[in-house]
Amino acid sequence: MSGVVLHVGLPKTGTTSLQRAVFPQLPGVHYAGKSIPGYAFTNPELTAAISATISADGVLGDPAPRLRAAVDALRREAGTGTLVISTESLVHPAARDIALVADRLAAAVPDARVLITIREQDSLALSWYRSHGRFAMYLFLHKFESERVAAHLTQQEWWTFVTRDANAGLLAMLDLDAVVACYERRFAGRVAVLPLELLAAGRSRAAAILGEVLEVDPSRCGALMSSAHENRGLSAREARMSRWLLRFGIRADFLEARDRGPFRRWLAKGPLADGALDPAIVAEIRRRYASGNARLAMRTGLPLDALGYACAGETAPPPGERED
């Protein structure tokens, strides 16, 4: 049967570009991940199995056997090619417990190779705010009984909610060192890390990483990546429109949809809203993750500091002894 590659995200790291422009176009690759623009999986049983892997309560049953059965069926269909399952949801605030998801994946597909795409944290946080945070999406917070949450948050309002729980949600996802180490412990020697920044700063190295994990020609990966770019943030006009619509109780996250008429095209023109992340948020993110980034760079050999990641001098051992 085919080898399996699990592309587990992270969100906002070029995943949609890979899912639309690269994985389905590679000879010898059987792509069964998220489909664009529908955003469901290409296989209904895989959809249900992945959903259970992310969110099922273990008290009510183990979702790993269902995922194993779905993957085995797809492997038989793929023959000798590489089966690629790609979704951002496995390392995502919606997953709630990243380590539990990794445990379930390891139980279901123990021989899988794992691709983790990453992005410098304050850049990722800004992109997340633009797409989700301003609309109070994926907060997963314990709201006080009398607390009202607006559907259009400023950066500082959003960050206040994000930091309410220091060990969950977006903050857990942004701990790149801990996320990668979590998968390294379960898929020893079969984890590849691809920074989004390599697509711009060194596409040949990015293509080499993809080619190795997918077991395909790297030059073909590089050619497909050259014009791949899918998502965008809201323009300043669209952000103003979203605040206006909120007065009438209308959530405006639909404005990010790519298909739009003349008026929507006019709204999309001009500079992006929130061109930069609040400096205080940037400082906190860099303070929080600099040591972990340094450990990750040391383990993977990736030049994260040269790619813009905050990397503090770090001599402590990697988080292999840390409990998940």
C-alpha positions in Angstrom: 0.0 0.0 0.0 0.9 3.6 -0.3 2.9 5.7 2.2 0.9 8.3 4.1 1.8 11.9 4.7 -0.2 13.8 7.3 0.1 17.5 6.7 -1.1 18.8 10.1 -1.0 22.6 9.5 -0.5 25.1 11.2 -3.3 27.4 9.9 -2.2 30.6 8.1 1.1 29.0 6.9 0.3 28.6 3.2 -1.8 25.5 3.7 -4.5 26.6 1.3 -1.9 27.2 -1.4 -0.5 23.7 -0.9 -3.9 22.1 -0.8 -5.1 23.8 -4.0 -2.0 24.4 -6.1 0.5 21.7 -5.1 -0.7 18.5 -3.5 -3.5 17.6 -6.1 -1.2 18.5 -9.0 1.8 16.2 -8.2 2.2 12.9 -10.2 2.3 10.0 -7.9 0.4 11.8 -5.1 -3.1 10.8 -4.1 -4.6 13.9 -2.4 -7.4 13.2 0.1 -7.2 16.3 2.2 -9.2 19.5 2.4 -10.8 20.4 -0.9 -11.0 24.0 -2.1 -13.3 26.0 -2.2 -15.7 23.7 -0.4 -13.3 23.2 2.6 -14.7 19.7 3.3 -12.5 16.6 2.7 -12.7 14.9 -0.6 -13.9 11.7 1.2 -17.0 11.8 3.5 -15.8 9.1 5.8 -12.5 10.8 6.2 -14.4 14.0 7.0 -16.2 12.3 9.9 -13.1 10.5 11.1 -11.0 13.7 11.2 -13.8 15.5 12.9 -13.9 12.8 15.6 -10.1 12.8 15.9 -10.2 16.5 16.7 -13.1 16.8 18.9 -14.4 13.5 20.2 -14.6 13.0 24.0 -12.5 9.9 24.9 -15.1 9.0 27.5 -17.5 8.1 24.7 -15.1 6.1 22.6 -11.7 6.1 20.8 -11.9 7.7 17.4 -8.6 6.2 16.2 -10.1 2.9 14.8 -12.5 4.9 12.6 -9.6 7.1 11.3 -7.5 3.9 10.7 -10.3 2.3 8.6 -10.8 5.5 6.6 -7.1 5.9 5.9 -6.6 2.1 5.0 -9.4 2.4 2.4 -7.8 5.4 0.9 -4.4 3.7 0.9 -5.8 0.8 -1.1 -7.3 3.3 -3.6 -3.9 5.2 -3.9 -2.0 2.0 -4.7 1.7 2.6 -4.6 1.5 6.4 -4.6 1.8 8.7 -1.7 -1.4 9.4 0.1 -1.6 13.0 1.4 -4.1 14.0 4.1 -3.9 17.7 4.7 -5.9 19.9 7.2 -5.1 22.9 9.4 -7.6 21.5 12.0 -5.2 19.1 13.6 -3.1 21.9 15.1 -5.6 24.6 15.7 -7.5 26.1 18.6 -10.6 24.1 17.5 -8.6 20.9 18.3 -8.5 22.0 21.9 -5.8 19.4 22.9 -3.0 19.2 20.3 -1.2 16.3 22.1 -4.4 14.2 22.3 -4.9 14.7 18.6 -1.3 13.6 17.9 -1.8 10.5 20.1 -4.9 9.5 18.0 -3.1 10.1 14.7 -0.2 7.9 15.9 -2.6 5.2 17.0 -4.4 5.3 13.6 -1.5 5.8 11.2 1.7 4.8 13.1 3.9 4.6 10.0 2.9 8.1 8.6 5.3 10.8 7.7 4.3 14.2 9.1 4.6 17.6 7.5 4.2 20.6 9.8 4.1 24.1 8.1 5.0 27.0 10.4 5.2 30.7 10.3 6.9 33.4 12.4 4.5 34.0 15.3 3.6 37.7 15.2 3.1 37.4 11.4 0.8 34.4 12.0 -1.0 36.2 14.8 -1.7 39.2 12.6 -3.0 37.0 9.8 -5.1 35.1 12.3 -6.6 38.4 13.7 -7.4 39.6 10.2 -9.2 36.4 9.2 -10.7 35.3 12.5 -9.8 37.3 15.6 -11.6 40.5 14.6 -14.8 38.5 14.3 -14.3 36.8 17.8 -13.8 33.4 16.1 -12.0 30.4 17.7 -11.6 32.1 21.1 -12.8 29.1 23.1 -12.8 31.1 26.4 -14.7 30.7 29.6 -16.9 33.7 29.4 -18.1 35.4 32.5 -21.9 35.2 32.9 -22.5 38.9 32.4 -19.7 39.4 29.8 -20.6 40.6 26.3 -18.3 39.7 23.5 -18.5 42.0 20.4 -18.4 40.5 17.0 -15.8 43.0 15.9 -12.8 43.2 18.2 -9.9 45.6 18.2 -6.5 43.9 18.3 -6.1 44.6 22.0 -9.6 43.4 22.8 -8.9 40.2 20.9 -5.5 39.7 22.5 -7.0 40.1 26.0 -9.3 37.2 25.3 -6.5 35.1 23.7 -4.3 35.5 26.8 -7.0 34.6 29.3 -5.7 31.0 29.1 -1.9 30.9 28.7 -1.8 27.2 27.9 -4.6 26.7 25.4 -6.1 28.0 22.1 -4.0 30.2 19.9 -1.2 30.5 22.4 -0.7 26.7 22.5 -0.7 26.7 18.7 1.9 29.4 18.5 4.3 27.4 20.7 6.0 25.9 17.6 8.8 24.2 19.6 6.2 22.3 21.8 4.0 21.4 18.8 6.8 20.0 16.7 8.3 18.2 19.7 4.9 16.7 20.4 4.9 15.1 16.9 8.6 14.2 17.0 8.0 12.0 20.0 5.2 10.1 18.3 6.6 10.0 14.8 10.3 9.8 15.5 12.5 10.6 12.5 9.5 11.2 10.2 8.6 14.8 10.9 9.4 17.5 8.4 9.1 21.2 9.3 8.5 23.8 6.5 8.5 27.5 7.4 6.3 29.6 5.2 9.1 32.1 4.9 11.2 29.7 2.9 8.7 29.9 0.1 9.9 33.5 -0.4 13.4 33.5 0.9 14.6 30.1 -0.4 12.0 28.3 -2.6 14.6 25.7 -3.6 15.0 24.6 0.0 11.3 24.6 0.5 10.9 22.4 -2.6 13.5 20.1 -1.3 11.7 19.6 2.0 8.4 19.0 0.3 10.0 16.6 -2.3 11.6 14.6 0.5 8.5 14.2 2.6 6.2 13.5 -0.3 8.8 11.3 -2.2 8.4 13.3 -5.4 10.6 15.4 -7.7 11.5 18.6 -5.8 11.7 20.6 -9.0 8.0 19.9 -9.7 7.1 21.1 -6.2 9.0 24.3 -6.8 7.3 25.0 -10.1 3.9 24.5 -8.6 4.7 26.7 -5.6 5.9 29.6 -7.7 2.5 31.1 -8.4 0.5 29.7 -5.4 -1.1 32.3 -3.2 -4.7 32.0 -2.1 -5.8 33.9 1.0 -6.0 37.6 1.7 -7.0 39.9 4.6 -9.8 42.5 4.6 -9.1 45.8 3.0 -9.6 48.9 5.0 -12.9 49.5 3.1 -14.1 46.0 4.0 -13.2 46.5 7.6 -15.2 49.7 7.8 -18.1 47.9 6.0 -17.9 45.0 8.6 -18.2 47.5 11.5 -21.2 49.1 9.8 -22.9 45.8 9.2 -22.4 44.8 12.8 -24.8 47.6 13.8 -27.5 45.6 12.2 -26.4 42.3 13.7 -24.7 41.0 10.6 -21.3 39.3 10.9 -19.1 40.2 8.0 -16.5 37.5 7.9 -18.0 36.5 4.6 -16.3 39.5 3.0 -13.1 37.4 2.8 -14.7 35.2 0.1 -12.7 35.3 -3.1 -15.7 35.2 -5.5 -17.3 38.6 -5.6 -19.2 41.0 -7.9 -18.2 44.6 -9.0 -19.1 46.2 -5.6 -17.2 43.6 -3.7 -14.2 44.0 -5.9 -14.3 47.8 -5.2 -14.5 47.1 -1.5 -11.5 44.8 -1.7 -9.3 47.4 -3.3 -6.8 49.5 -1.3 -4.6 48.8 1.6 -5.3 46.0 4.0 -6.8 46.8 7.3 -4.5 46.4 10.3 -1.3 46.7 8.3 0.7 45.8 11.4 0.3 44.0 14.7 0.2 46.2 17.9 3.8 46.6 19.1 2.9 45.5 22.6 1.4 42.3 21.3 4.5 41.7 19.2 6.8 42.2 22.2 4.8 39.7 24.3 4.8 37.1 21.5 8.5 37.4 21.0 9.2 37.2 24.7 7.0 34.2 25.1 8.4 32.1 22.2 12.0 33.2 21.6 13.6 30.4 23.6 11.4 27.7 22.1 12.2 29.0 18.6 15.9 28.7 19.3 15.5 25.1 20.5 13.5 24.3 17.4 16.1 25.9 15.1 18.8 23.9 16.8 16.9 20.6 16.4 15.8 21.1 12.8 18.8 23.0 11.4 16.4 25.6 10.0 17.7 29.2 10.0 14.7 30.6 11.9 16.5 33.7 13.2 17.5 34.6 9.6 13.9 34.1 8.6 12.7 36.7 11.1 11.7 34.4 14.1 12.6 35.7 17.5 15.3 33.3 18.8 16.8 33.9 22.3 20.1 32.2 23.2 19.0 28.8 24.6 21.1 26.0 26.1 18.3 24.2 28.0 17.4 20.7 26.6 14.4 20.5 24.2 11.0 19.9 25.7 11.2 16.1 25.4 10.6 15.6 29.1 7.7 18.0 29.1 4.3 16.4 29.8 1.8 16.8 26.9 
